[in-house]
Amino acid sequence: MPAEMRIIRKYPNRRLYDTHASRYVTLDEILQLVRNHTPFQVEDSRTKKDITRSILFQIIAEREDNGDPIFSVDLLTKIIRLYGHPTQQNIVHYIEHLTHSFR
């Protein structure tokens, strides 16, 4: 049976509230949800818009700044150049396939 989707709400004060655990959580705790394969969605508390991607990017940015980065400046530059390129979807599928093979 698949795990229940956890809803995390992001408030204007930038705090994240886990509605499943009924408490505020940190980005490190969101990182643990990812590592534990726990399904979750982060939504803006006012608009209810799904902002999961931006929170995940925030986690990546913090990890890149605080440790051994995965992404070089050259790689990030190349990725940015791919946005809007006709082969963008092919690249997305390739990266997903590549990361799948590492698991």
Secondary structure in CASP SS format (residue, H / E / C, confidence):
PFRMAT SS
TARGET T0000
AUTHOR 0000-0000-0000
METHOD secondary structure of the structure
MODEL  1
M C 1.00
P C 1.00
A C 1.00
E C 1.00
M C 1.00
R E 1.00
I E 1.00
I E 1.00
R E 1.00
K E 1.00
Y C 1.00
P C 1.00
N C 1.00
R C 1.00
R C 1.00
L E 1.00
Y E 1.00
D E 1.00
T C 1.00
H C 1.00
A C 1.00
S C 1.00
R E 1.00
Y E 1.00
V E 1.00
T C 1.00
L H 1.00
D H 1.00
E H 1.00
I H 1.00
L H 1.00
Q H 1.00
L H 1.00
V H 1.00
R H 1.00
N C 1.00
H C 1.00
T C 1.00
P C 1.00
F E 1.00
Q E 1.00
V E 1.00
E E 1.00
D E 1.00
S C 1.00
R C 1.00
T C 1.00
K C 1.00
K C 1.00
D E 1.00
I C 1.00
T H 1.00
R H 1.00
S H 1.00
I H 1.00
L H 1.00
F H 1.00
Q H 1.00
I H 1.00
I H 1.00
A H 1.00
E H 1.00
R H 1.00
E H 1.00
D H 1.00
N H 1.00
G C 1.00
D C 1.00
P C 1.00
I C 1.00
F C 1.00
S C 1.00
V H 1.00
D H 1.00
L H 1.00
L H 1.00
T H 1.00
K H 1.00
I H 1.00
I H 1.00
R H 1.00
L H 1.00
Y C 1.00
G C 1.00
H C 1.00
P C 1.00
T C 1.00
Q H 1.00
Q H 1.00
N H 1.00
I H 1.00
V H 1.00
H H 1.00
Y H 1.00
I H 1.00
E H 1.00
H H 1.00
L H 1.00
T H 1.00
H H 1.00
S H 1.00
F H 1.00
R C 1.00
END
